[in-house]
Each structure stands twice: as structure tokens, then as C-alpha cells.
Amino acid sequence: MGKKILAVLSAILIIVSLCLIFIYVPTEAQMGVIQRIFYWHVPVAWVGLLAFFITFIASILYLLKREIKWDHLASAAAEIGVIFTTLLLITGSIWAKPIWGVWWTWDTRLTTSLILWFIYIAYLIIRSYIVENERRARIGAIIGIVGFLDVPIVALAINLWPTQHPSAVIFEGGLEPPMLLTLLVSITAFTVFFALLLIIRKELKEIEYEVEGLKQPTEEE
């Protein structure tokens, strides 16, 4: 699917998502208006975890095949994953303040999500300090694989430990049909938008790699 189609589709889906959130879906009885952030909080969480899963798979493929395209995919996905995990922490804090009375609490889901954010921030920082392409890709792949170990911990935290965080109502049948529809449309919108961002960022990385290859002989001279 071309970038133009993805761009148009993601724009339409995001607009539909906003209409559903602010016009169609009813206000939640207990939490009130602030609960509407749920319909974007969950999708950005999903995209963040999906991005790190792609980094994990692409890192394995790089170590197996030693093809630089897999490193480009892994690092591009990690960059986007960090952005969406940042949005996850921000939207979660905005939601927590009126409901829990604090911006942040060391809840297991929140803490493991913050650790995940730090892991991939470290991934990006370490990559930025390594000049040699093959070594950067190899070390990045190792961190991308090891760092992914925290992803299932984040996903399962609410089931493994006591937590203030709401349970996974989408899998428990706890959402009314309008709420479920709104959430699914929002998840689809963000997933399509993520696919668009990933394609664009990977292409930019390929261009950067080619430019570095052209500059290298000049620098050696």
C-alpha cells in the first residue's frame, strides 16, 4: 500500500476517531469526561508495544542475515516506539491526576512502562555514539532483543501483580458497543498512521546510509 493511500486513510480514520470520541460515544458514568482519553491512551500503548515487537523481530533478522535493511527497520521502529511510549506516559498521567489524585504513582504497569521507555531511550543513545555502521547495527540488535523482554512484562503486569491500573476491559467484555467501536476505530487509525511513519522513517534511514557511504571515501582521503 502506497504512502499516499496510507496518509489519506490514516487522516480519515483519525478524524472519524475524534468524531466518535467527542460526539458519538457516551460519557462514562463514574470517571466522566476525562475517561475519553482512554480512546487514545490505549491505541498509543498498542502502537508503542507493536513498534518494539518489530524492532525485536528485525533485530533477530539482522543478526541472522547481516542485511542492513533489517537494522534500518529495527531502529526506525524503535524511534517511533519511543515517541508513542512517551505519549502513553503523558496521557496516562493526565488521566491519573483527576482519578487517582496524583500525576504519577509507582504502580506496576506504570513502572514497567517507564522502564521500557528508558531501555529504548538507551538503545537510541548508544546507537548515536557508535560511528561504524556494522558495529552500531550489531550492538543495536542485541539491545533491541534483550530490551524486548520488558514488553510482555508490561502487557501482563496487571495480571501478575496488584495494580491500580484498570484491567484489560476490551478482552473482558466490559465495554458497551459504542465504546468498543470507538476504541477499535482509534486503534486502527493509530496502527495505519504507525505504518505510514515506519515506511517514511525507514526510507530516510536508507538515504542517510547511502549518504554516509558517499562521504566516507572523501573523509578517508
trRosetta pair geometry for C-beta under 8 A, 3 or more apart (Angstrom, degrees):
i j d omega theta_ij theta_ji phi_ij phi_ji
1 5 5.2 -110 -179 83 92 130
1 6 5.7 110 124 -56 113 94
1 195 7.9 35 71 137 123 138
2 5 4.8 95 62 8 81 101
2 6 7.0 -148 99 -3 43 89
3 6 5.6 -58 -146 41 34 111
3 7 6.0 38 154 -25 68 106
3 196 6.3 102 -146 -141 74 85
3 199 5.9 -156 -91 105 97 138
3 200 6.7 96 -130 -68 131 89
4 7 5.6 -52 -146 34 30 113
4 8 6.4 26 157 -14 64 106
5 8 6.0 -56 -148 39 30 107
5 9 6.0 26 156 -16 65 113
6 9 5.7 -58 -140 42 28 110
6 10 6.0 26 162 -18 65 109
6 192 6.0 -171 -156 178 81 89
6 195 5.8 -124 -144 98 136 105
6 196 4.1 172 132 -82 124 98
6 199 7.2 118 43 23 164 142
7 10 6.1 -56 -143 38 24 106
7 11 6.3 24 156 -19 61 109
7 196 5.8 122 -73 -137 62 145
8 11 5.8 -58 -149 36 28 111
8 12 6.4 26 155 -17 65 107
9 12 5.8 -55 -148 37 30 110
9 13 6.2 25 157 -16 65 110
9 192 5.4 -105 112 178 109 149
10 13 5.7 -57 -142 41 31 110
10 14 6.1 32 158 -21 66 107
10 189 6.3 106 -151 -166 63 67
10 192 4.4 -165 -84 111 86 106
10 193 4.1 123 -154 -76 135 73
10 196 5.6 -85 -17 -7 150 142
11 14 6.0 -55 -145 35 27 109
11 15 6.5 26 155 -17 62 107
12 15 5.9 -59 -152 37 29 110
12 16 6.3 28 153 -17 66 108
13 16 5.6 -53 -145 39 32 112
13 17 6.2 40 152 -25 65 104
13 185 6.6 -166 -164 179 87 81
13 188 5.9 -119 -158 107 141 94
13 189 3.5 -174 129 -102 110 87
13 192 5.9 100 30 41 153 140
13 193 7.8 -138 73 -37 119 95
14 17 5.4 -49 -147 33 32 117
14 18 6.5 34 153 -19 63 102
14 189 4.8 138 -71 -176 57 132
14 190 8.0 94 -91 -65 91 58
14 193 6.9 61 -58 -59 119 133
15 18 5.8 -52 -151 34 32 111
15 19 6.6 32 151 -18 64 104
16 19 5.7 -55 -150 36 33 112
16 20 6.3 33 153 -19 66 106
16 185 5.9 -104 115 176 110 134
16 189 7.2 -169 60 -76 94 129
17 20 5.8 -57 -149 37 30 111
17 21 6.2 28 155 -20 65 109
17 39 7.0 172 -176 147 97 116
17 40 7.8 102 153 -80 130 88
17 182 7.2 104 -147 -166 65 71
17 185 5.2 -176 -91 120 78 102
17 186 4.4 107 -141 -93 125 72
17 189 4.7 -80 -35 -4 137 159
18 21 5.7 -55 -144 36 30 111
18 22 6.1 -6 170 10 67 113
19 22 6.8 -74 -136 51 21 86
19 23 5.1 -31 -175 30 64 124
19 24 6.5 55 133 -14 74 107
20 23 7.0 -60 -98 55 12 81
20 24 4.5 -43 -138 44 53 127
20 25 5.7 55 160 -25 75 100
20 39 7.5 -159 102 -173 104 156
20 181 7.0 -134 -153 113 140 94
20 182 4.2 178 143 -116 123 91
20 185 5.8 102 8 63 162 146
20 186 7.6 -131 71 -48 129 93
21 24 7.7 32 -1 44 17 85
21 25 6.1 -17 -123 27 30 123
21 36 5.3 104 -178 -171 97 107
21 39 4.9 -164 -103 73 110 151
21 40 7.5 5 -97 -33 155 96
21 182 6.0 127 -76 -168 60 126
21 186 7.3 69 -59 -74 113 128
22 36 7.1 70 -81 -167 61 150
24 178 6.3 -156 143 -163 95 114
24 182 6.7 176 85 -81 113 113
25 36 7.3 145 83 -118 124 91
25 39 7.2 163 22 -63 165 148
25 178 5.0 161 -118 143 67 106
25 179 5.7 93 -149 -91 119 57
25 181 8.0 -170 -85 69 100 91
25 182 4.5 -20 -63 -43 134 156
26 176 7.5 -5 38 72 117 149
26 178 6.3 86 1 83 86 145
26 179 7.7 -62 45 -57 80 93
27 32 6.2 -6 175 -156 114 43
27 33 6.0 -37 -134 -80 116 57
27 35 7.3 119 -166 49 61 115
27 36 7.6 -50 -118 -53 68 103
28 31 4.9 11 96 49 126 93
28 32 6.7 -60 72 -5 80 12
28 35 3.8 -22 26 64 137 165
28 36 7.9 -164 0 -51 102 59
28 179 8.0 70 -80 -101 94 134
31 34 5.8 -101 158 69 99 92
31 35 3.9 108 90 -58 126 110
31 98 7.9 108 -165 104 84 110
31 99 6.0 -13 -129 -97 106 112
32 35 6.4 146 70 -4 35 99
33 36 6.0 -30 -179 0 56 114
34 37 6.2 -25 177 4 60 112
34 94 7.8 -160 -157 139 103 83
34 95 6.1 142 159 -130 104 62
34 98 5.0 -174 -49 58 168 139
34 99 6.9 -156 102 -44 140 97
35 38 5.4 -11 175 -9 65 121
35 95 7.8 75 -108 -141 36 105
36 39 6.1 -35 -175 15 57 111
37 40 6.2 -66 -166 48 53 95
37 41 5.3 59 139 -33 82 112
37 91 5.5 -178 173 -169 116 100
37 94 6.1 -161 -135 98 167 115
37 95 5.0 -148 82 -77 135 103
38 41 5.4 -55 -128 37 30 114
38 42 6.1 27 174 -17 66 105
38 95 7.2 99 -65 -118 67 144
38 183 7.5 -43 128 -97 95 107
39 42 7.0 -34 -131 31 20 105
39 43 7.4 17 159 -7 47 111
39 182 5.3 -49 -124 138 136 108
39 183 5.6 -123 -124 -92 78 62
39 186 4.8 152 169 -29 85 163
40 43 5.8 -57 -148 42 40 109
40 44 6.2 35 159 -17 72 106
40 91 6.3 -136 101 -130 96 156
40 186 6.1 -118 -84 -170 54 136
40 190 7.7 132 -144 -61 69 134
41 44 6.4 -60 -148 37 25 103
41 45 6.5 28 153 -19 61 109
41 88 6.9 95 -161 -135 69 61
41 91 4.3 -163 -99 126 87 129
41 92 6.2 117 -149 -70 122 64
41 95 6.2 -6 -74 -31 156 147
42 45 5.6 -57 -150 36 32 115
42 46 6.3 36 153 -22 66 105
42 170 7.4 117 -161 -34 153 137
42 183 6.2 3 68 -151 145 107
42 186 7.4 89 70 98 97 125
42 187 6.9 -49 114 -77 101 100
43 46 5.4 -52 -146 35 35 115
43 47 6.3 31 158 -17 68 104
43 183 7.8 -174 -48 -165 94 66
43 186 4.7 -123 -39 135 141 94
43 187 4.7 -157 -102 -96 94 52
43 189 7.1 -4 -152 64 159 86
43 190 3.9 131 164 14 121 149
43 191 7.6 -110 -156 -33 100 74
44 47 5.7 -50 -144 38 35 110
44 48 6.3 42 154 -24 64 104
44 84 4.8 -165 -169 -167 81 88
44 85 8.0 174 151 -75 94 23
44 87 4.4 -102 -169 102 151 118
44 88 5.0 -165 114 -69 105 75
44 91 6.4 118 44 17 143 143
44 190 6.5 -123 -73 -149 51 154
45 48 5.8 -55 -151 33 29 114
45 49 6.6 21 156 -11 64 107
45 84 7.8 -173 -73 150 16 102
45 88 4.8 103 -83 -120 70 124
45 113 7.9 -57 -128 -122 100 132
46 49 6.1 -64 -152 41 28 104
46 50 6.1 28 153 -20 66 111
46 187 5.7 22 47 -137 164 100
46 190 7.0 113 70 92 109 131
46 191 7.3 -49 118 -71 121 95
47 50 5.4 -54 -142 39 32 114
47 51 6.2 38 157 -25 65 104
47 80 7.6 -84 155 144 106 105
47 81 7.7 -162 133 -110 71 59
47 84 4.5 -116 96 -155 107 163
47 190 5.1 -105 -48 147 132 113
47 191 6.6 -158 -90 -88 93 53
47 193 7.9 -30 -111 76 150 95
47 194 4.7 -168 -144 -71 115 141
48 51 5.8 -53 -150 31 27 112
48 52 6.7 18 156 -11 62 106
48 81 5.2 97 -152 -158 59 71
48 84 4.0 -156 -69 103 82 106
48 85 4.1 117 -144 -65 139 75
48 87 7.8 -164 -57 54 119 91
48 88 5.5 -56 -13 -27 153 137
48 116 7.9 96 150 125 120 133
49 52 5.9 -57 -148 40 33 107
49 53 6.4 40 151 -24 65 104
49 81 7.9 121 -49 -140 12 108
49 151 5.6 124 -144 -154 89 106
49 154 7.0 -154 -95 88 114 129
49 155 6.6 89 -134 -70 152 106
50 53 5.5 -53 -150 33 32 115
50 54 6.6 33 152 -18 65 102
50 81 7.9 -160 73 -100 55 98
50 191 7.2 39 37 -120 175 89
50 194 6.8 72 88 140 130 164
51 54 5.8 -54 -154 34 32 110
51 55 6.6 36 147 -19 64 103
51 77 4.6 176 -167 179 75 82
51 78 6.9 151 149 -87 104 23
51 80 5.0 -148 -127 90 143 95
51 81 3.1 -168 102 -73 128 93
51 84 6.4 140 0 35 141 131
51 194 6.8 -125 -68 -161 99 127
51 198 7.7 -163 -117 -85 90 115
52 55 5.2 -44 -147 34 40 118
52 56 6.4 49 149 -25 64 101
52 77 7.2 171 -74 138 23 106
52 78 6.9 67 -104 -108 64 66
52 81 4.7 117 -51 -149 76 156
52 116 7.3 -58 -75 -174 167 115
52 120 6.6 -102 -102 -74 111 140
52 147 7.3 -110 -159 116 116 105
52 148 5.9 162 154 -109 100 81
52 151 5.4 -177 103 -84 131 130
53 56 5.4 -49 -152 32 33 118
53 57 6.5 28 153 -14 66 104
53 148 7.1 101 -101 -139 44 121
53 151 6.7 151 -67 178 78 166
54 57 5.9 -53 -144 40 33 107
54 58 5.9 28 158 -14 67 112
54 73 6.8 -106 159 156 105 99
54 74 7.4 -169 127 -110 74 49
54 77 4.0 -144 91 -134 116 160
54 198 7.4 -24 123 -132 168 144
55 58 6.0 -60 -139 44 25 107
55 59 6.0 31 158 -26 63 109
55 74 4.6 86 -144 -158 64 73
55 75 7.6 91 -124 -66 101 22
55 77 4.6 -156 -57 91 79 116
55 78 4.5 81 -100 -63 142 87
55 81 6.6 -71 -20 -6 130 149
55 120 7.8 117 52 -120 175 118
55 123 8.0 41 -180 166 149 163
55 144 4.6 -130 154 -155 100 115
55 147 7.9 -26 111 76 131 119
55 148 7.1 -175 87 -72 96 109
56 59 5.9 -57 -148 31 23 112
56 60 6.8 22 154 -16 60 104
56 144 6.0 -167 -88 151 42 88
56 145 6.0 102 -142 -110 72 50
56 148 3.9 57 -92 -80 125 156
56 151 7.6 -87 -43 5 143 149
57 60 5.8 -55 -154 34 32 111
57 61 6.4 29 151 -16 66 108
58 61 5.5 -54 -147 39 35 113
58 62 6.3 41 152 -25 66 101
58 70 4.7 177 -172 -171 80 79
58 71 7.4 162 148 -79 107 18
58 73 4.2 -150 -127 95 149 108
58 74 3.7 -161 98 -65 119 83
58 77 6.6 144 14 16 141 136
58 144 7.5 -57 74 148 84 154
59 62 5.7 -49 -149 30 32 113
59 63 6.7 28 155 -14 63 104
59 70 7.4 164 -78 149 18 106
59 71 8.0 66 -105 -105 57 58
59 74 4.8 103 -60 -124 73 146
59 140 7.1 -136 -116 122 107 74
59 141 3.8 153 -160 -147 87 70
59 142 7.5 -159 180 -28 125 19
59 144 3.6 178 -65 87 150 128
59 145 5.0 -147 109 -49 135 84
60 63 6.0 -58 -152 38 31 107
60 64 6.3 24 153 -15 66 112
60 141 7.5 159 -52 -170 25 107
60 145 6.3 105 -65 -96 79 116
61 64 5.7 -60 -144 42 32 110
61 65 5.7 -10 171 15 70 116
61 67 7.5 -43 142 48 94 102
61 70 4.3 -149 97 -131 104 146
62 65 6.7 -76 -129 55 21 82
62 66 6.8 65 178 -97 59 26
62 67 6.8 -121 -121 56 60 59
62 68 7.8 50 -131 -113 105 24
62 70 3.8 -164 -68 99 80 121
62 71 5.0 89 -115 -59 145 75
62 74 6.4 -63 -20 -14 135 140
62 137 5.9 -135 178 167 141 107
62 138 7.8 -154 132 -93 116 46
62 141 4.8 -136 77 -94 125 136
63 66 7.6 21 -152 -65 17 64
63 138 7.3 95 -99 -133 81 69
63 141 5.1 165 -49 145 98 148
63 142 7.8 98 -79 -65 132 66
63 145 7.8 -15 -12 -40 143 142
65 70 6.5 113 61 -10 116 145
67 70 5.4 87 79 -1 86 102
68 71 5.3 -50 -158 35 54 114
68 72 6.4 58 145 -23 75 99
68 133 7.0 -5 -120 161 127 122
68 137 6.5 -100 -124 -92 72 158
68 209 6.5 137 149 -154 140 156
69 72 5.5 -49 -152 33 37 116
69 73 6.5 37 150 -18 66 103
69 206 7.5 15 -113 -94 76 109
70 73 5.6 -50 -147 36 36 112
70 74 6.2 38 153 -21 66 105
71 74 5.6 -52 -143 37 32 112
71 75 6.2 23 162 -11 67 108
71 136 7.8 94 -173 105 141 85
71 137 3.7 -51 -107 -133 150 110
71 140 6.5 88 -148 77 98 132
71 141 6.9 -75 -102 -59 86 100
72 75 6.4 -61 -143 42 24 102
72 76 6.1 25 159 -19 62 113
72 202 5.2 94 140 -151 104 79
72 205 4.2 160 -146 107 97 132
72 206 5.8 35 -138 -62 160 75
72 209 6.9 -74 -83 -29 119 140
73 76 5.9 -58 -143 38 26 111
73 77 6.2 24 160 -17 63 110
73 198 7.7 38 -148 -180 74 105
73 202 5.6 15 -93 -114 59 126
74 77 6.1 -61 -151 38 25 108
74 78 6.4 25 154 -20 63 109
74 140 6.6 134 110 134 128 113
74 141 6.6 30 131 -98 176 70
74 144 5.3 -14 -176 -123 124 169
75 78 5.5 -51 -145 35 34 114
75 79 6.5 38 156 -22 65 101
75 124 7.8 116 -155 -106 88 74
75 127 6.4 141 -122 -153 123 167
75 140 6.2 -16 -77 176 101 150
75 205 6.5 140 79 -120 115 152
76 79 6.0 -53 -153 31 30 111
76 80 6.7 22 153 -10 63 107
76 198 5.8 108 130 -151 117 65
76 201 4.0 148 -151 112 106 111
76 202 4.4 -84 -18 -71 171 69
76 204 8.0 133 -108 54 115 92
76 205 5.6 -115 -64 -14 107 141
77 80 5.9 -60 -151 42 33 107
77 81 6.0 39 151 -26 67 110
77 198 6.0 22 -87 -125 74 112
78 81 5.4 -54 -144 36 31 117
78 82 6.5 36 156 -23 64 100
78 120 5.4 -164 -165 -158 96 112
78 123 5.6 -101 -173 111 146 139
78 124 6.5 -178 128 -66 118 91
78 144 6.5 -98 -72 -109 131 106
79 82 6.0 -52 -154 29 29 111
79 83 6.9 29 149 -17 61 104
79 124 6.5 102 -92 -102 74 127
79 201 6.3 -162 69 -169 130 151
80 83 5.6 -53 -154 34 38 114
80 84 6.4 26 154 -11 70 107
80 194 6.4 121 157 -147 141 84
80 197 5.3 127 -113 120 134 128
80 198 6.1 -76 -3 -78 160 75
80 201 6.5 -156 -46 6 109 160
81 84 6.0 -61 -145 43 31 103
81 85 6.0 29 157 -18 68 109
81 120 6.0 -88 100 -175 115 167
82 85 5.8 -55 -141 39 29 109
82 86 6.3 37 154 -24 62 103
82 117 6.8 102 -139 -147 72 71
82 120 5.0 -154 -78 115 96 119
82 121 6.2 120 -134 -74 128 65
82 124 6.5 -30 -39 -26 159 141
83 86 5.7 -54 -156 31 28 115
83 87 6.7 26 148 -15 62 104
84 87 5.4 -48 -149 37 39 114
84 88 6.4 50 147 -27 64 99
84 194 7.5 -1 -59 -100 149 114
85 88 5.1 -42 -148 29 38 121
85 89 6.6 38 153 -17 65 99
85 113 6.9 -176 -160 -178 100 90
85 116 6.3 -134 -143 108 147 106
85 117 4.8 -174 132 -93 129 90
85 120 7.1 113 26 50 153 136
86 89 6.0 -54 -152 35 31 107
86 90 6.4 28 151 -16 65 109
86 117 6.8 114 -72 -136 61 126
87 90 5.6 -56 -143 40 33 111
87 91 6.0 26 162 -13 69 109
88 91 6.3 -58 -140 42 23 102
88 92 6.0 25 158 -21 61 113
88 113 6.4 -122 120 -174 128 135
89 92 5.7 -56 -144 38 26 115
89 93 6.4 28 157 -21 62 106
89 110 7.9 98 -125 -152 80 83
89 113 6.5 172 -80 128 88 119
89 114 6.6 89 -108 -89 129 76
89 117 6.5 -6 -38 -58 138 156
90 93 5.9 -57 -151 34 28 109
90 94 6.5 28 152 -18 64 106
91 94 5.6 -51 -146 36 36 113
91 95 6.3 34 154 -17 66 107
92 95 5.7 -59 -149 40 30 110
92 96 6.0 32 154 -26 67 110
92 110 6.7 171 144 -109 145 97
92 113 7.6 93 -4 91 167 161
93 96 5.5 -52 -140 33 31 113
93 97 6.6 44 160 -36 63 96
93 103 4.7 22 -167 -176 103 80
93 104 5.9 -22 -114 -67 103 79
94 97 6.4 -43 -155 12 27 113
95 98 7.7 -76 -172 41 32 88
95 99 6.3 -2 155 6 69 127
96 99 6.0 -86 -144 54 30 99
96 100 4.7 -24 -174 28 80 120
96 102 6.4 -39 140 83 110 62
96 103 6.3 100 84 -158 113 24
96 104 7.0 92 91 -80 154 30
96 105 7.0 -159 -173 6 140 96
97 100 7.2 -41 -88 54 9 79
97 101 7.2 14 -171 -154 42 8
97 102 6.8 -104 -112 103 53 15
97 103 5.2 9 -81 -88 97 60
98 101 7.9 24 -158 -75 15 41
100 105 6.2 -105 154 -13 151 133
100 164 6.4 66 -105 154 128 147
102 105 5.5 96 82 -54 134 94
104 110 6.9 162 -155 169 77 147
105 110 6.6 109 73 41 62 156
105 164 6.6 23 84 32 143 147
106 110 6.9 -141 -141 82 24 114
106 111 5.3 46 -165 -69 70 119
107 110 4.4 77 61 15 92 109
107 111 6.5 -170 80 -12 40 90
107 163 5.4 81 -174 -150 103 82
107 164 5.0 -95 -106 34 134 97
107 165 5.6 135 151 -35 143 95
108 111 5.8 -56 -137 39 26 109
108 112 6.1 20 166 -13 64 109
108 157 4.5 -174 128 -179 104 113
108 158 7.5 167 82 -76 112 44
108 160 7.5 -141 152 76 153 93
108 161 4.3 129 -65 78 168 134
108 162 7.4 125 -9 74 129 47
108 163 5.0 -89 40 -90 104 105
108 165 7.6 -104 61 6 76 122
109 112 6.3 -59 -143 41 25 104
109 113 6.3 26 156 -20 61 111
109 154 6.9 82 -150 -158 65 65
109 157 4.4 160 -86 93 64 134
109 158 5.5 14 -66 -59 124 87
109 163 5.5 69 -13 -152 102 143
109 165 4.1 -3 28 -19 145 162
110 113 5.7 -60 -150 37 28 112
110 114 6.4 28 154 -20 65 105
110 165 7.0 175 -32 -66 83 120
111 114 5.7 -53 -149 34 31 110
111 115 6.5 33 152 -19 64 104
112 115 5.5 -48 -147 35 36 115
112 116 6.5 43 151 -23 64 102
112 150 6.3 -179 -174 -173 90 98
112 153 5.2 -141 -155 122 140 103
112 154 4.6 -172 123 -90 115 69
112 157 5.1 -165 25 -77 147 143
113 116 5.5 -50 -151 32 33 115
113 117 6.6 38 149 -21 63 102
113 154 5.4 98 -78 -134 66 120
114 117 5.5 -49 -152 32 35 115
114 118 6.6 35 150 -17 65 103
115 118 5.7 -54 -151 37 34 112
115 119 6.4 40 150 -26 66 102
115 150 5.8 -144 108 -146 108 147
116 119 5.6 -49 -150 28 32 115
116 120 6.8 13 160 -4 64 105
116 147 7.6 107 -144 175 64 94
116 150 4.7 -171 -88 117 85 130
116 151 6.7 97 -123 -80 130 57
116 154 5.6 -11 -38 -55 144 141
117 120 6.5 -69 -152 44 27 96
117 121 6.2 31 152 -21 66 109
118 121 5.5 -53 -142 36 32 114
118 122 6.3 36 156 -20 64 104
119 122 5.8 -59 -159 35 27 112
119 123 6.5 35 143 -26 63 103
119 143 7.7 175 175 176 86 96
119 147 4.2 149 157 -141 127 109
119 150 6.0 169 -9 18 157 146
120 123 4.7 -33 -144 26 46 124
120 124 6.6 46 156 -17 65 96
120 147 6.1 122 -69 168 71 151
121 124 6.0 -55 -154 37 32 107
121 125 6.3 30 150 -18 66 108
122 125 5.6 -55 -142 39 32 111
122 126 6.0 32 160 -19 68 107
122 143 7.2 -140 108 -163 97 139
123 126 6.2 -58 -148 36 22 107
123 127 6.5 21 155 -17 59 110
123 140 6.5 84 -170 -143 90 76
123 143 4.7 171 -109 125 89 132
123 144 6.4 89 -139 -73 138 68
123 147 6.1 -48 -60 -35 126 163
124 127 5.8 -56 -149 37 30 112
124 128 6.4 32 154 -24 64 107
125 128 5.7 -57 -152 31 31 113
125 129 6.8 20 155 -14 64 108
126 129 6.1 -65 -155 36 32 106
126 130 6.8 22 154 -17 67 110
126 139 6.5 -119 143 131 123 123
126 140 7.3 172 96 -87 106 70
126 143 6.5 135 59 -40 148 163
127 130 6.1 -66 -149 35 33 105
127 136 5.5 82 -147 -168 72 102
127 139 7.6 180 -88 89 65 102
127 140 5.0 45 -90 -88 110 118
130 135 5.6 -136 -178 105 126 100
130 136 3.9 166 100 -90 121 86
130 139 6.3 155 -56 45 166 138
130 140 8.0 -141 47 -40 142 96
131 136 7.4 -158 66 -49 12 122
132 135 4.3 51 87 23 111 113
132 136 6.3 172 83 -17 53 90
133 136 5.8 -61 -146 37 26 112
133 137 6.2 22 160 -17 65 109
133 209 7.1 86 -127 -136 137 96
133 212 7.1 136 -67 116 122 146
134 137 5.8 -56 -147 37 29 110
134 138 6.2 28 155 -20 65 109
135 138 5.7 -55 -144 37 31 111
135 139 6.2 22 161 -10 67 108
136 139 6.3 -59 -142 43 25 102
136 140 5.8 27 158 -20 62 115
137 140 5.6 -58 -142 41 25 114
137 141 6.2 31 157 -26 63 105
138 141 5.8 -53 -151 29 27 112
138 142 6.8 27 152 -18 61 103
139 142 5.7 -51 -152 32 36 112
139 143 6.5 30 153 -13 67 105
140 143 5.9 -58 -148 41 32 107
140 144 5.9 35 153 -24 67 111
141 144 5.5 -55 -143 37 29 115
141 145 6.4 27 157 -18 64 105
142 145 6.0 -58 -152 35 28 107
142 146 6.3 16 157 -8 66 111
143 146 5.9 -59 -138 46 31 103
143 147 5.5 33 162 -24 68 115
144 147 6.0 -49 -131 38 20 112
144 148 6.7 33 158 -33 54 103
145 148 6.0 -52 -160 18 28 115
146 149 6.2 -31 -179 -4 46 114
147 150 6.4 -43 179 18 56 108
148 151 5.1 -28 -168 3 63 121
149 152 7.4 -54 -171 33 39 95
149 153 7.2 36 140 -13 64 114
150 153 5.1 -62 -156 42 48 119
150 154 6.1 53 149 -26 78 100
151 154 5.8 -51 -150 32 31 110
151 155 6.4 27 154 -16 64 107
152 155 5.3 -54 -142 40 38 114
152 156 5.8 14 165 -1 72 114
153 156 6.4 -69 -137 50 23 93
153 157 6.2 53 156 -65 62 90
153 160 7.8 -57 -149 27 65 155
154 157 5.8 -26 -147 -18 26 118
156 159 5.1 -65 -169 49 72 108
156 160 5.3 64 133 -26 95 112
157 160 5.9 -65 -135 40 29 105
157 161 6.1 -33 -173 35 69 103
157 163 6.5 95 134 -73 91 148
157 165 7.6 48 102 42 109 146
158 161 7.8 -71 -116 58 16 67
158 163 5.0 -97 -121 52 66 152
158 165 5.3 -102 -96 85 112 114
158 166 7.9 -17 -134 95 149 32
158 167 5.8 163 152 -115 135 57
158 168 6.7 153 74 -29 142 86
166 169 6.6 -30 155 -24 115 108
167 172 6.4 32 120 -13 120 150
167 174 7.7 94 82 3 104 156
168 171 4.7 12 125 27 113 110
168 172 6.4 128 92 -16 68 101
169 172 5.4 -73 -138 48 39 106
169 173 7.9 -96 -180 62 65 22
169 174 3.6 -87 -154 65 98 121
169 175 5.5 109 134 -44 111 88
170 174 7.8 -63 -46 47 22 86
170 175 6.2 9 -100 -8 55 134
170 180 7.1 130 -130 -123 79 86
170 183 6.4 -140 -99 126 119 154
175 179 4.2 -132 -170 96 100 116
175 180 4.3 132 108 -62 125 85
175 183 6.7 -54 -155 6 165 141
176 179 4.8 86 57 12 76 108
176 180 7.0 -150 90 -8 34 90
177 180 5.7 -56 -139 38 30 110
177 181 6.2 32 161 -21 65 106
178 181 5.7 -53 -146 35 30 113
178 182 6.4 31 156 -19 64 107
179 182 5.8 -55 -148 36 30 111
179 183 6.3 28 155 -17 64 108
180 183 5.8 -56 -147 38 30 111
180 184 6.2 27 157 -18 66 109
181 184 5.9 -59 -146 38 27 108
181 185 6.3 27 157 -18 64 108
182 185 6.0 -57 -148 37 28 110
182 186 6.3 26 155 -18 63 109
183 186 5.7 -59 -149 38 30 111
183 187 6.3 30 154 -19 66 105
184 187 5.7 -50 -144 35 32 112
184 188 6.4 34 155 -18 63 106
185 188 5.7 -56 -150 38 30 112
185 189 6.3 35 151 -24 65 106
186 189 5.5 -50 -146 33 32 114
186 190 6.4 24 159 -12 65 106
187 190 6.1 -60 -147 41 28 104
187 191 6.2 30 155 -22 64 110
188 191 5.7 -57 -145 36 29 112
188 192 6.4 27 158 -16 65 106
189 192 6.1 -59 -152 37 26 107
189 193 6.3 24 152 -16 63 111
190 193 5.4 -53 -143 41 35 114
190 194 6.2 42 154 -25 66 103
191 194 5.6 -49 -149 32 31 115
191 195 6.6 35 151 -21 62 101
192 195 5.6 -49 -152 31 34 114
192 196 6.7 36 149 -18 63 103
193 196 5.7 -52 -153 35 34 114
193 197 6.4 33 151 -16 66 106
194 197 5.7 -56 -147 39 33 110
194 198 6.1 34 155 -23 67 107
195 198 5.7 -54 -146 34 28 113
195 199 6.5 29 156 -19 63 104
196 199 6.0 -56 -151 34 29 109
196 200 6.4 22 156 -14 64 109
197 200 5.8 -60 -147 40 31 109
197 201 6.0 23 160 -15 69 111
198 201 6.0 -57 -140 41 27 105
198 202 6.1 26 160 -19 64 110
199 202 6.0 -58 -146 37 25 109
199 203 6.4 25 156 -18 62 108
200 203 5.9 -59 -153 36 28 111
200 204 6.5 28 152 -19 64 106
201 204 5.6 -53 -149 36 35 113
201 205 6.4 37 152 -21 65 104
202 205 5.6 -53 -151 34 33 113
202 206 6.6 36 151 -21 64 103
203 206 5.6 -52 -152 33 34 113
203 207 6.6 34 150 -17 65 103
204 207 5.6 -53 -151 36 35 112
204 208 6.3 38 150 -21 67 105
205 208 5.4 -49 -145 36 34 114
205 209 6.3 39 153 -23 65 104
206 209 5.6 -50 -148 33 31 114
206 210 6.6 31 152 -18 63 104
207 210 5.8 -55 -150 36 33 111
207 211 6.4 34 152 -19 66 106
208 211 5.7 -55 -148 36 31 112
208 212 6.4 34 152 -21 64 104
209 212 5.7 -52 -150 34 31 113
209 213 6.6 33 150 -20 62 105
210 213 5.6 -54 -152 34 34 114
210 214 6.6 32 151 -18 65 104
211 214 5.7 -55 -150 36 34 110
211 215 6.3 28 154 -16 67 109
212 215 5.8 -59 -145 39 31 109
212 216 6.4 47 155 -42 64 100
213 216 5.9 -38 -147 9 30 119
214 217 7.6 -57 -174 25 33 97
214 218 7.8 21 142 -5 61 113
215 218 5.6 -67 -163 42 47 114
215 219 6.0 44 148 -23 81 108
216 219 5.7 -58 -147 36 32 110
216 220 6.4 29 158 -19 67 105
217 220 5.7 -56 -148 36 34 110
217 221 6.5 37 153 -22 66 104
218 221 5.8 -55 -154 32 31 113
